[in-house]
Amino acid sequence: MPGRIAVGEQVAARWQTATLTGIRRETPHAATFRFAVPRWAGHLPGQHVMLRLTAPDGYAAQRHYSIASAPDDSGHLELTLDHVPGGEVSDWFHTVARPGDTVEMRGPLSGFFAWPGDRPALLLGAGSGVVPLMSMVRHHRARGLTVPLRMVVSARSPEELIYARELGAETTAVFTRSAPTGAPVGRMAAAHVAPLLAEQPEGGWEAYVCGSNGFAEHASRLLVAAGQPVDRIRIERFG
């Protein structure tokens, strides 16, 4: 209903205080930060938030981060952040932040990349681009959805594969620099994507691509070459 949508937009536009309640190491360079946000209005998998840190002298830094957790009603959400050397916000989280610290948060933002779980989803990500895609995977599992979902994720090595312990049969991992014994090393290729497009579930795939500019271009070309309609490819870039 229009009134409810308007209320949701108003909540998303407000800055709220989020309290850090836990930190979980994912890889040597990435960690998941769990927040309590009592007035959180909920989100859809694939959406993101704006974080704001304010120094004692009043200087403020803002960054967009994808939400990693599935939607729930507990007033908590998780963000997974790469440690970017020299990054004002990520460096603070990885070297200074402790449970009990507070930040300002605004969102959820952007409905374009959101997946409500109502259509087959084909997910392609690289590096920390897996973060919003993992929110979709977690949502799929938590709700026991039967709609098809497949994910292909690229990482430099098994040690740098974010959420490695959680990935299941829906996921194919591709390693670009080093791989487990007997596994190939190389970029995501047609051999990883074309067989999934050949499945063509009822209604067809909605493709979600997240990663660097270079990865987004490469993955999109693979999808189109395999027959995915351009208007059913959603892209989120970072960097």
C-alpha beads as a LAMMPS data file, in Angstrom:
LAMMPS data file: protein, C-alpha beads

239 atoms
238 bonds

1 atom types
1 bond types

-500.0 500.0 xlo xhi
-500.0 500.0 ylo yhi
-500.0 500.0 zlo zhi

Masses

1 110.0

Atoms # bond

1 1 1 0.000 0.000 0.000
2 1 1 1.319 3.501 -0.779
3 1 1 1.194 4.599 2.848
4 1 1 3.320 1.690 4.015
5 1 1 5.873 2.251 1.264
6 1 1 6.164 5.901 2.249
7 1 1 6.795 4.966 5.895
8 1 1 9.508 2.505 4.838
9 1 1 11.202 5.166 2.725
10 1 1 11.132 7.590 5.644
11 1 1 12.760 5.034 7.956
12 1 1 15.451 4.259 5.376
13 1 1 16.236 7.975 5.061
14 1 1 16.873 8.401 8.803
15 1 1 20.229 7.939 10.471
16 1 1 20.020 5.417 13.293
17 1 1 22.453 4.362 15.996
18 1 1 23.806 0.854 15.451
19 1 1 25.694 -0.942 18.217
20 1 1 28.432 -3.413 17.311
21 1 1 27.700 -6.679 19.126
22 1 1 30.153 -9.134 17.577
23 1 1 33.045 -9.620 15.163
24 1 1 33.685 -12.830 13.220
25 1 1 36.806 -13.410 11.141
26 1 1 36.065 -14.731 7.625
27 1 1 39.470 -14.575 5.892
28 1 1 42.836 -12.971 6.715
29 1 1 41.521 -9.749 5.159
30 1 1 37.760 -9.827 5.766
31 1 1 35.553 -9.953 8.841
32 1 1 31.843 -9.892 9.584
33 1 1 30.519 -7.234 11.961
34 1 1 27.169 -7.837 13.672
35 1 1 25.055 -4.865 14.734
36 1 1 21.997 -4.325 16.882
37 1 1 19.723 -1.741 15.260
38 1 1 16.572 -1.564 17.413
39 1 1 14.560 0.528 14.943
40 1 1 15.615 -1.430 11.865
41 1 1 12.704 -1.677 9.422
42 1 1 13.962 -4.824 7.687
43 1 1 15.600 -5.346 4.306
44 1 1 15.602 -7.484 1.190
45 1 1 18.610 -9.635 0.231
46 1 1 20.889 -7.586 -2.005
47 1 1 20.239 -4.196 -0.391
48 1 1 22.906 -2.095 1.302
49 1 1 23.335 0.539 4.015
50 1 1 25.252 3.760 4.434
51 1 1 27.571 3.892 7.462
52 1 1 28.835 7.115 9.003
53 1 1 31.737 7.487 11.412
54 1 1 32.254 10.829 13.124
55 1 1 35.545 11.783 14.777
56 1 1 35.730 13.845 17.986
57 1 1 36.681 16.907 15.900
58 1 1 33.484 16.548 13.850
59 1 1 35.040 15.058 10.730
60 1 1 32.714 12.432 9.238
61 1 1 33.356 9.607 6.762
62 1 1 30.557 7.737 4.983
63 1 1 30.644 4.467 3.037
64 1 1 28.128 2.122 1.402
65 1 1 28.232 -1.547 2.476
66 1 1 26.139 -4.492 1.342
67 1 1 24.118 -6.347 3.955
68 1 1 25.388 -9.890 4.445
69 1 1 22.667 -11.316 6.673
70 1 1 19.289 -12.674 5.650
71 1 1 16.236 -10.609 6.617
72 1 1 14.941 -11.305 10.109
73 1 1 12.865 -9.599 12.772
74 1 1 15.467 -9.485 15.535
75 1 1 16.731 -5.954 14.931
76 1 1 20.185 -7.275 13.998
77 1 1 22.112 -7.261 10.741
78 1 1 25.598 -8.177 9.579
79 1 1 28.092 -6.481 7.269
80 1 1 31.228 -8.166 5.931
81 1 1 34.072 -5.733 5.287
82 1 1 37.359 -6.185 3.466
83 1 1 40.277 -4.491 5.178
84 1 1 41.367 -1.824 2.717
85 1 1 44.806 -0.503 3.775
86 1 1 44.460 3.207 4.433
87 1 1 40.684 3.055 4.138
88 1 1 39.184 5.463 6.648
89 1 1 36.180 3.311 7.525
90 1 1 37.347 -0.262 6.929
91 1 1 40.645 0.386 8.736
92 1 1 38.755 1.623 11.805
93 1 1 36.559 -1.472 11.827
94 1 1 39.477 -3.862 11.468
95 1 1 41.927 -2.207 13.876
96 1 1 39.917 -0.170 16.382
97 1 1 36.279 -1.301 16.606
98 1 1 35.183 -3.452 19.533
99 1 1 31.780 -4.783 20.657
100 1 1 29.875 -1.972 22.305
101 1 1 31.052 0.690 19.868
102 1 1 28.361 2.602 18.006
103 1 1 28.124 3.951 14.456
104 1 1 25.438 5.716 12.489
105 1 1 23.567 3.719 9.878
106 1 1 21.030 4.611 7.205
107 1 1 19.039 2.178 5.087
108 1 1 18.154 -0.189 3.641
109 1 1 19.018 1.405 0.305
110 1 1 18.478 0.427 -3.348
111 1 1 15.837 -1.997 -4.509
112 1 1 17.398 -2.612 -7.928
113 1 1 19.754 -5.355 -6.759
114 1 1 17.294 -6.868 -4.290
115 1 1 16.053 -10.454 -4.614
116 1 1 12.813 -11.158 -2.693
117 1 1 13.005 -14.894 -3.360
118 1 1 10.220 -15.006 -5.926
119 1 1 12.190 -16.038 -9.059
120 1 1 15.113 -18.322 -9.994
121 1 1 18.371 -16.572 -9.119
122 1 1 21.760 -17.054 -10.764
123 1 1 24.456 -15.337 -8.708
124 1 1 27.976 -14.445 -9.909
125 1 1 30.412 -12.754 -7.570
126 1 1 34.116 -12.144 -6.990
127 1 1 35.962 -11.278 -3.788
128 1 1 33.768 -9.263 -1.445
129 1 1 31.163 -9.170 -4.225
130 1 1 29.878 -12.367 -2.648
131 1 1 28.499 -10.393 0.324
132 1 1 25.057 -9.353 -1.033
133 1 1 24.804 -12.695 -2.844
134 1 1 25.318 -14.540 0.441
135 1 1 22.394 -12.615 1.882
136 1 1 20.308 -14.159 -0.917
137 1 1 21.672 -17.656 -0.246
138 1 1 20.964 -17.318 3.481
139 1 1 17.458 -16.059 2.763
140 1 1 16.859 -19.026 0.434
141 1 1 17.942 -21.453 3.174
142 1 1 16.221 -19.726 6.088
143 1 1 12.855 -19.663 4.327
144 1 1 13.211 -23.134 2.826
145 1 1 12.542 -21.714 -0.628
146 1 1 12.199 -24.179 -3.488
147 1 1 12.802 -21.671 -6.291
148 1 1 16.139 -22.557 -7.973
149 1 1 19.238 -20.669 -6.836
150 1 1 22.819 -21.182 -8.052
151 1 1 25.994 -19.247 -7.276
152 1 1 29.425 -19.082 -8.895
153 1 1 31.981 -17.184 -6.822
154 1 1 35.571 -16.274 -7.642
155 1 1 38.417 -15.822 -5.143
156 1 1 42.169 -15.647 -5.397
157 1 1 42.681 -18.696 -3.189
158 1 1 40.734 -20.981 -0.826
159 1 1 42.077 -18.926 2.109
160 1 1 40.537 -15.780 0.644
161 1 1 37.128 -17.288 -0.121
162 1 1 34.682 -15.414 2.091
163 1 1 32.064 -17.634 3.806
164 1 1 33.937 -20.784 2.724
165 1 1 32.557 -22.735 5.697
166 1 1 28.967 -21.899 4.747
167 1 1 28.984 -22.586 1.035
168 1 1 26.997 -25.613 -0.055
169 1 1 25.852 -27.546 -3.087
170 1 1 24.349 -24.410 -4.654
171 1 1 27.830 -22.893 -5.040
172 1 1 30.739 -23.400 -7.435
173 1 1 34.022 -21.808 -6.336
174 1 1 36.592 -20.615 -8.875
175 1 1 40.177 -19.806 -7.813
176 1 1 42.317 -17.422 -9.842
177 1 1 45.768 -17.774 -8.219
178 1 1 45.918 -20.977 -6.188
179 1 1 43.452 -23.823 -5.762
180 1 1 43.097 -27.074 -3.821
181 1 1 45.158 -29.949 -5.148
182 1 1 43.768 -31.220 -8.428
183 1 1 41.494 -28.206 -8.994
184 1 1 42.089 -25.835 -11.931
185 1 1 43.311 -22.273 -11.522
186 1 1 41.914 -19.502 -13.690
187 1 1 39.218 -16.884 -14.238
188 1 1 35.523 -17.586 -14.261
189 1 1 34.801 -18.994 -17.712
190 1 1 32.039 -20.134 -20.029
191 1 1 32.440 -23.641 -18.648
192 1 1 31.205 -22.391 -15.272
193 1 1 28.275 -20.352 -16.581
194 1 1 26.932 -22.018 -19.743
195 1 1 25.797 -25.275 -18.055
196 1 1 23.699 -23.266 -15.590
197 1 1 22.064 -21.286 -18.384
198 1 1 21.303 -24.571 -20.124
199 1 1 19.166 -25.625 -17.131
200 1 1 16.666 -22.806 -17.746
201 1 1 14.232 -23.273 -14.848
202 1 1 10.620 -22.284 -15.312
203 1 1 10.452 -18.517 -15.738
204 1 1 14.165 -18.298 -16.575
205 1 1 17.024 -16.970 -14.483
206 1 1 17.343 -13.523 -12.974
207 1 1 21.113 -12.956 -12.898
208 1 1 22.869 -10.955 -10.176
209 1 1 26.506 -9.945 -10.707
210 1 1 28.600 -8.255 -8.020
211 1 1 32.296 -7.391 -7.999
212 1 1 34.866 -4.996 -9.382
213 1 1 34.300 -3.162 -12.641
214 1 1 36.508 -5.634 -14.489
215 1 1 34.764 -8.655 -13.044
216 1 1 31.302 -7.215 -13.683
217 1 1 32.116 -6.665 -17.353
218 1 1 33.666 -10.121 -17.732
219 1 1 30.839 -11.968 -15.961
220 1 1 28.176 -10.064 -17.888
221 1 1 29.785 -11.032 -21.187
222 1 1 29.829 -14.685 -20.118
223 1 1 26.124 -14.532 -19.280
224 1 1 25.134 -12.878 -22.540
225 1 1 27.253 -15.299 -24.577
226 1 1 25.481 -18.189 -22.840
227 1 1 22.062 -16.782 -23.734
228 1 1 21.039 -14.741 -20.702
229 1 1 18.821 -11.768 -21.738
230 1 1 20.563 -8.467 -21.072
231 1 1 17.482 -7.027 -19.370
232 1 1 17.608 -9.839 -16.806
233 1 1 21.138 -9.114 -15.601
234 1 1 21.459 -6.932 -12.504
235 1 1 24.919 -5.572 -11.740
236 1 1 26.416 -4.029 -8.621
237 1 1 29.984 -2.747 -8.911
238 1 1 32.469 -1.639 -6.294
239 1 1 35.919 -0.095 -6.255

Bonds

1 1 1 2
2 1 2 3
3 1 3 4
4 1 4 5
5 1 5 6
6 1 6 7
7 1 7 8
8 1 8 9
9 1 9 10
10 1 10 11
11 1 11 12
12 1 12 13
13 1 13 14
14 1 14 15
15 1 15 16
16 1 16 17
17 1 17 18
18 1 18 19
19 1 19 20
20 1 20 21
21 1 21 22
22 1 22 23
23 1 23 24
24 1 24 25
25 1 25 26
26 1 26 27
27 1 27 28
28 1 28 29
29 1 29 30
30 1 30 31
31 1 31 32
32 1 32 33
33 1 33 34
34 1 34 35
35 1 35 36
36 1 36 37
37 1 37 38
38 1 38 39
39 1 39 40
40 1 40 41
41 1 41 42
42 1 42 43
43 1 43 44
44 1 44 45
45 1 45 46
46 1 46 47
47 1 47 48
48 1 48 49
49 1 49 50
50 1 50 51
51 1 51 52
52 1 52 53
53 1 53 54
54 1 54 55
55 1 55 56
56 1 56 57
57 1 57 58
58 1 58 59
59 1 59 60
60 1 60 61
61 1 61 62
62 1 62 63
63 1 63 64
64 1 64 65
65 1 65 66
66 1 66 67
67 1 67 68
68 1 68 69
69 1 69 70
70 1 70 71
71 1 71 72
72 1 72 73
73 1 73 74
74 1 74 75
75 1 75 76
76 1 76 77
77 1 77 78
78 1 78 79
79 1 79 80
80 1 80 81
81 1 81 82
82 1 82 83
83 1 83 84
84 1 84 85
85 1 85 86
86 1 86 87
87 1 87 88
88 1 88 89
89 1 89 90
90 1 90 91
91 1 91 92
92 1 92 93
93 1 93 94
94 1 94 95
95 1 95 96
96 1 96 97
97 1 97 98
98 1 98 99
99 1 99 100
100 1 100 101
101 1 101 102
102 1 102 103
103 1 103 104
104 1 104 105
105 1 105 106
106 1 106 107
107 1 107 108
108 1 108 109
109 1 109 110
110 1 110 111
111 1 111 112
112 1 112 113
113 1 113 114
114 1 114 115
115 1 115 116
116 1 116 117
117 1 117 118
118 1 118 119
119 1 119 120
120 1 120 121
121 1 121 122
122 1 122 123
123 1 123 124
124 1 124 125
125 1 125 126
126 1 126 127
127 1 127 128
128 1 128 129
129 1 129 130
130 1 130 131
131 1 131 132
132 1 132 133
133 1 133 134
134 1 134 135
135 1 135 136
136 1 136 137
137 1 137 138
138 1 138 139
139 1 139 140
140 1 140 141
141 1 141 142
142 1 142 143
143 1 143 144
144 1 144 145
145 1 145 146
146 1 146 147
147 1 147 148
148 1 148 149
149 1 149 150
150 1 150 151
151 1 151 152
152 1 152 153
153 1 153 154
154 1 154 155
155 1 155 156
156 1 156 157
157 1 157 158
158 1 158 159
159 1 159 160
160 1 160 161
161 1 161 162
162 1 162 163
163 1 163 164
164 1 164 165
165 1 165 166
166 1 166 167
167 1 167 168
168 1 168 169
169 1 169 170
170 1 170 171
171 1 171 172
172 1 172 173
173 1 173 174
174 1 174 175
175 1 175 176
176 1 176 177
177 1 177 178
178 1 178 179
179 1 179 180
180 1 180 181
181 1 181 182
182 1 182 183
183 1 183 184
184 1 184 185
185 1 185 186
186 1 186 187
187 1 187 188
188 1 188 189
189 1 189 190
190 1 190 191
191 1 191 192
192 1 192 193
193 1 193 194
194 1 194 195
195 1 195 196
196 1 196 197
197 1 197 198
198 1 198 199
199 1 199 200
200 1 200 201
201 1 201 202
202 1 202 203
203 1 203 204
204 1 204 205
205 1 205 206
206 1 206 207
207 1 207 208
208 1 208 209
209 1 209 210
210 1 210 211
211 1 211 212
212 1 212 213
213 1 213 214
214 1 214 215
215 1 215 216
216 1 216 217
217 1 217 218
218 1 218 219
219 1 219 220
220 1 220 221
221 1 221 222
222 1 222 223
223 1 223 224
224 1 224 225
225 1 225 226
226 1 226 227
227 1 227 228
228 1 228 229
229 1 229 230
230 1 230 231
231 1 231 232
232 1 232 233
233 1 233 234
234 1 234 235
235 1 235 236
236 1 236 237
237 1 237 238
238 1 238 239
